[in-house]
């Protein structure tokens, strides 16, 4: 047990435990699609066929369209297939002690959207892994045309859940679904996953 941070060789003193859990810090690498060039896969993500990184101003989303105030140059884009996806993994091992006490909440957020009056949409599922299996999930989206008032853009969506005992990681899956047209105009940006004290 610890009483203050100086009692811990590594990490900080949290609820009487020495913990290296990075509280209130985004654990999802490259959730803003800024770590690689448009048209390619993004580091930290495994892209399925068609799923790509696009850039603001390339014809799909403009930098002035609704979306994150602190946006970079890129966003995630569904591509051309009827459905496409991307997957990333998050290791929660450093938070194990706090998770066993059920002391922390998973908070997820992201900007999701689409094109004009089309209902092409992105859904982000944060699968909570216990052992090798996903046993529960926290979901963002979809954002449909009516939510966007038939205007191209991205809207903030947020969700949360208490991490269950034994949670050891997250399997994050973005799924883009086309409902009209030739392109899969499902978009996402600034996807985050943080762990916070309850």
HELIX and SHEET records of a PDB file:
HELIX    1   1 UNK A    5  UNK A    7  5                                   3    
HELIX    2   2 UNK A   93  UNK A   95  5                                   3    
HELIX    3   3 UNK A   96  UNK A  100  1                                   5    
SHEET    1   A 2 UNK A  12  UNK A  14  0                                        
SHEET    2   A 2 UNK A  17  UNK A  19 -1                                        
SHEET    1   B 5 UNK A  46  UNK A  47  0                                        
SHEET    2   B 5 UNK A  83  UNK A  91 -1                                        
SHEET    3   B 5 UNK A 167  UNK A 177 -1                                        
SHEET    4   B 5 UNK A 121  UNK A 130 -1                                        
SHEET    5   B 5 UNK A 133  UNK A 140 -1                                        
SHEET    1   C 5 UNK A  52  UNK A  55  0                                        
SHEET    2   C 5 UNK A  74  UNK A  77 -1                                        
SHEET    3   C 5 UNK A 186  UNK A 197 -1                                        
SHEET    4   C 5 UNK A 104  UNK A 114 -1                                        
SHEET    5   C 5 UNK A 153  UNK A 162 -1                                        
END                                                                             
